[in-house]
């Protein structure tokens, strides 16, 4: 069964992996861009933990942001999780405030999420996510997110919206320390615009993740890599590269509340995010 826990054999490679990944990050820093994926409903920037890991989260997707990143990942816990995020630095450039809540029980999961950006060139990108996931076997899970764009301004709550698109996600876990993810994204019209392949490998206190986003319409490939180090159950550190933009962050656990901080260097500006997650 796909789960949130990991246990792996001891290989003498983590320091090599750290060195190689750091070299990738340094090389990628020269490719920084200032495009903001939330304007076209791609799932990046959702969750300070995912962002600080370079948005390489398709195969990880094990927290309350999974409905945005890979709905299949929702089955990786039992009970209820909820989260909220806000951008607290450089808000004059843009503001971003996603939130979500998910419930999982015995291999079935339901999820609602919303992400909204303010002060961006496209107006007010606002999307509601409704997700479902199911365990498909001992190693596989699948999920679906329906995404509804909402109108602004509006005098009433929009449960759905005027524009519907979808994400299809899969998660494959052949070993306790290794996962692979697949996300098929429909942004508009009727076909898939982006295919994201992800992998995640855990060795002791290190988690390494990498995503590659492939456009079906000939756009530039997206490369996302990240590392998370968890020296204790109460504290974690992260670094990554989000398609050429360097990211970093830390996490702190207080009983059942997890607070994460993430920073991304977006070309001419720096953006700071903080998010909180709680599990019942």
C-alpha positions as CSV (number, residue, x, y, z in Angstrom):
1,X,0.0,0.0,0.0
2,X,1.3,3.4,-0.8
3,X,2.0,5.3,2.4
4,X,3.6,8.3,3.8
5,X,6.3,6.5,5.7
6,X,9.6,5.5,4.2
7,X,12.3,3.0,5.2
8,X,15.2,2.1,2.9
9,X,18.4,0.2,2.8
10,X,21.6,2.0,3.6
11,X,23.4,3.1,0.5
12,X,26.6,5.2,0.6
13,X,25.5,7.8,-1.8
14,X,23.6,10.6,-0.1
15,X,26.6,13.0,0.0
16,X,27.2,12.4,-3.7
17,X,23.5,13.1,-4.4
18,X,23.8,16.3,-2.5
19,X,26.8,17.5,-4.5
20,X,25.3,16.6,-7.8
21,X,22.0,18.3,-7.0
22,X,23.8,21.4,-5.8
23,X,25.6,21.6,-9.1
24,X,22.3,21.4,-10.9
25,X,21.0,24.2,-8.8
26,X,23.9,26.4,-9.5
27,X,23.7,25.8,-13.2
28,X,19.9,26.4,-13.2
29,X,20.2,29.7,-11.5
30,X,21.4,31.3,-14.7
31,X,18.0,30.4,-16.3
32,X,15.7,32.3,-14.0
33,X,12.4,33.4,-15.4
34,X,9.6,35.6,-14.2
35,X,6.6,33.8,-15.5
36,X,4.0,32.9,-12.9
37,X,2.3,29.5,-13.4
38,X,-0.7,30.2,-11.2
39,X,-2.0,32.5,-13.9
40,X,-2.8,29.5,-16.1
41,X,-3.9,27.2,-13.3
42,X,-0.7,25.1,-13.1
43,X,-0.2,23.9,-9.5
44,X,3.2,25.6,-8.8
45,X,3.6,27.9,-5.8
46,X,1.0,26.0,-3.7
47,X,2.5,25.2,-0.3
48,X,5.7,26.6,1.2
49,X,7.2,23.2,1.6
50,X,6.7,22.3,-2.1
51,X,7.9,25.7,-3.2
52,X,11.1,25.5,-1.1
53,X,11.8,22.1,-2.7
54,X,11.9,23.7,-6.2
55,X,8.2,22.8,-6.9
56,X,9.5,19.2,-7.5
57,X,6.5,17.7,-5.8
58,X,4.6,15.4,-8.2
59,X,6.0,12.2,-6.7
60,X,6.1,13.6,-3.1
61,X,2.5,15.0,-2.8
62,X,2.1,13.6,0.8
63,X,0.7,16.7,2.6
64,X,-2.4,18.8,2.5
65,X,-1.4,20.4,-0.9
66,X,-1.6,17.1,-2.7
67,X,-4.9,18.0,-4.4
68,X,-3.1,20.6,-6.4
69,X,0.2,18.7,-7.1
70,X,-1.0,15.2,-7.7
71,X,-4.4,14.1,-6.5
72,X,-3.3,10.5,-6.4
73,X,-1.1,11.5,-3.4
74,X,-4.2,12.2,-1.3
75,X,-4.3,8.5,-0.2
76,X,-1.0,8.8,1.6
77,X,-2.6,9.6,5.0
78,X,-5.7,8.8,7.0
79,X,-8.1,11.3,8.5
80,X,-8.4,15.1,7.8
81,X,-5.7,17.6,6.8
82,X,-6.0,21.3,6.0
83,X,-3.6,24.0,5.0
84,X,-3.4,27.7,4.2
85,X,-0.6,29.8,2.6
86,X,0.1,33.4,2.2
87,X,2.8,35.5,0.6
88,X,4.0,38.0,3.1
89,X,6.9,39.7,1.4
90,X,6.9,41.9,-1.7
91,X,3.1,41.8,-2.0
92,X,3.1,44.9,-4.2
93,X,4.4,42.6,-7.0
94,X,1.7,40.0,-6.5
95,X,-0.3,38.3,-3.8
96,X,-1.2,34.6,-3.6
97,X,-3.4,32.9,-1.0
98,X,-4.2,29.2,-1.7
99,X,-5.9,26.9,0.9
100,X,-7.4,23.4,1.0
101,X,-8.8,20.6,3.0
102,X,-8.7,16.8,2.4
103,X,-10.2,13.7,3.9
104,X,-8.8,10.2,3.3
105,X,-10.0,6.8,4.7
106,X,-9.2,3.3,3.7
107,X,-7.8,4.1,0.3
108,X,-10.4,6.7,-0.8
109,X,-9.9,10.4,-0.6
110,X,-11.8,13.6,-1.2
111,X,-10.4,17.2,-1.4
112,X,-11.4,20.8,-1.9
113,X,-8.9,23.5,-2.6
114,X,-8.8,27.1,-3.8
115,X,-6.0,29.3,-5.1
116,X,-6.3,32.9,-5.9
117,X,-3.7,35.5,-7.0
118,X,-4.2,39.2,-6.8
119,X,-2.4,42.1,-8.5
120,X,-1.2,40.1,-11.5
121,X,-1.5,41.1,-15.2
122,X,-4.3,38.6,-16.0
123,X,-6.6,40.1,-13.4
124,X,-7.6,37.8,-10.6
125,X,-6.8,34.1,-11.3
126,X,-9.1,32.2,-9.0
127,X,-9.6,28.4,-9.2
128,X,-11.6,25.9,-7.1
129,X,-10.3,22.3,-7.1
130,X,-12.5,19.3,-6.4
131,X,-10.5,16.1,-6.2
132,X,-11.0,12.4,-5.7
133,X,-8.3,9.7,-5.3
134,X,-8.4,5.9,-4.8
135,X,-5.9,3.2,-4.0
136,X,-5.7,0.9,-7.1
137,X,-3.5,-1.9,-5.7
138,X,-0.6,-2.4,-3.4
139,X,1.7,-0.1,-5.4
140,X,-0.6,2.2,-7.4
141,X,-3.0,5.0,-6.8
142,X,-4.9,7.3,-9.1
143,X,-6.7,10.6,-8.7
144,X,-8.7,13.3,-10.6
145,X,-9.0,17.0,-9.9
146,X,-11.7,19.1,-11.5
147,X,-10.7,22.8,-11.7
148,X,-13.2,25.6,-12.0
149,X,-12.2,29.2,-12.7
150,X,-14.3,31.8,-11.0
151,X,-15.4,35.3,-12.1
152,X,-14.3,38.5,-10.6
153,X,-15.9,40.7,-9.4
154,X,-18.9,38.7,-8.1
155,X,-21.6,39.4,-5.5
156,X,-22.1,35.7,-4.7
157,X,-20.0,32.6,-3.8
158,X,-19.2,30.6,-6.9
159,X,-19.2,26.9,-6.0
160,X,-18.1,26.0,-9.5
161,X,-17.3,28.6,-12.2
162,X,-17.4,29.4,-15.9
163,X,-14.4,27.5,-17.1
164,X,-13.7,23.8,-16.3
165,X,-10.4,21.9,-16.7
166,X,-8.9,18.9,-15.0
167,X,-5.8,17.1,-13.7
168,X,-5.3,13.4,-13.8
169,X,-2.6,12.0,-11.4
170,X,-1.0,8.6,-10.7
171,X,1.4,7.5,-8.0
172,X,3.6,4.4,-8.1
173,X,5.6,3.2,-5.1
174,X,7.6,0.0,-5.9
175,X,9.7,0.3,-2.7
176,X,9.2,2.1,0.6
177,X,12.0,4.6,-0.2
178,X,11.1,5.2,-3.9
179,X,8.1,6.8,-5.6
180,X,7.2,7.9,-9.1
181,X,4.4,10.4,-10.0
182,X,2.6,11.3,-13.2
183,X,0.4,14.4,-13.7
184,X,-1.6,15.1,-16.8
185,X,-2.8,18.7,-16.9
186,X,-5.7,20.1,-19.0
187,X,-5.6,23.9,-18.8
188,X,-8.1,24.8,-21.4
189,X,-9.9,23.3,-24.4
190,X,-10.2,19.5,-24.3
191,X,-6.8,18.1,-24.4
192,X,-3.8,17.6,-22.2
193,X,-1.4,20.6,-22.3
194,X,1.3,19.4,-19.8
195,X,2.7,16.1,-18.8
196,X,4.8,16.1,-15.6
197,X,6.9,13.2,-14.6
198,X,8.3,13.1,-11.1
199,X,10.4,10.9,-8.9
200,X,11.2,11.0,-5.1
201,X,13.8,9.0,-3.3
202,X,14.4,8.9,0.5
203,X,17.6,7.9,2.2
204,X,17.7,8.2,5.9
205,X,17.0,11.8,6.7
206,X,17.3,13.1,3.1
207,X,14.5,13.3,0.5
208,X,15.5,13.9,-3.1
209,X,12.9,14.9,-5.7
210,X,12.9,15.8,-9.4
211,X,10.1,16.8,-11.9
212,X,10.2,17.4,-15.6
213,X,7.2,19.1,-17.2
214,X,6.7,18.4,-20.9
215,X,4.4,20.6,-23.0
216,X,2.3,18.9,-25.7
217,X,2.2,22.2,-27.6
218,X,6.0,22.7,-28.0
219,X,6.7,25.0,-25.1
220,X,10.0,24.9,-23.2
221,X,10.6,22.0,-20.9
222,X,10.3,22.7,-17.1
223,X,12.9,21.2,-14.8
224,X,12.4,21.2,-11.0
225,X,14.7,19.6,-8.4
226,X,14.7,19.7,-4.6
227,X,16.2,18.3,-1.4
228,X,14.6,18.0,2.0
229,X,16.7,17.2,5.1
230,X,14.8,16.2,8.3
231,X,17.3,15.9,11.1
232,X,14.5,15.6,13.7
233,X,10.7,15.1,13.6
234,X,10.4,18.8,14.7
235,X,12.6,20.5,12.1
236,X,13.4,20.3,8.4
237,X,15.5,22.3,5.8
238,X,15.0,22.4,2.1
239,X,16.6,23.8,-1.1
240,X,15.7,23.5,-4.8
241,X,15.5,25.0,-8.3
242,X,12.1,25.8,-9.8
243,X,12.8,25.9,-13.5
244,X,15.9,28.0,-12.9
245,X,14.7,30.0,-9.9
246,X,16.5,29.1,-6.7
247,X,14.3,28.2,-3.7
248,X,15.0,27.5,0.0
249,X,13.0,27.1,3.2
250,X,12.5,25.5,6.6
251,X,9.8,23.7,8.5
252,X,8.8,23.5,12.1
253,X,6.4,20.9,13.7
254,X,4.5,21.9,16.9
255,X,2.5,18.8,18.0
256,X,0.0,18.4,15.1
257,X,0.7,21.7,13.4
258,X,3.4,22.1,10.8
259,X,4.5,25.6,9.8
260,X,6.6,25.9,6.7
261,X,8.5,28.9,5.3
262,X,9.7,29.1,1.6
263,X,11.6,31.7,-0.4
264,X,11.9,31.8,-4.2
265,X,14.3,34.1,-6.2
266,X,12.2,35.2,-9.2
267,X,14.5,37.1,-11.5
268,X,14.4,40.7,-10.2
269,X,12.5,40.0,-7.0
270,X,12.4,37.7,-4.0
271,X,9.1,36.3,-2.7
272,X,8.5,34.8,0.8
273,X,5.7,32.4,1.6
274,X,4.5,30.9,4.9
275,X,2.0,28.1,5.2
276,X,0.5,26.1,8.1
277,X,-0.9,22.5,8.0
278,X,-2.9,20.7,10.7
279,X,-4.1,17.1,10.8
280,X,-7.0,15.7,12.7
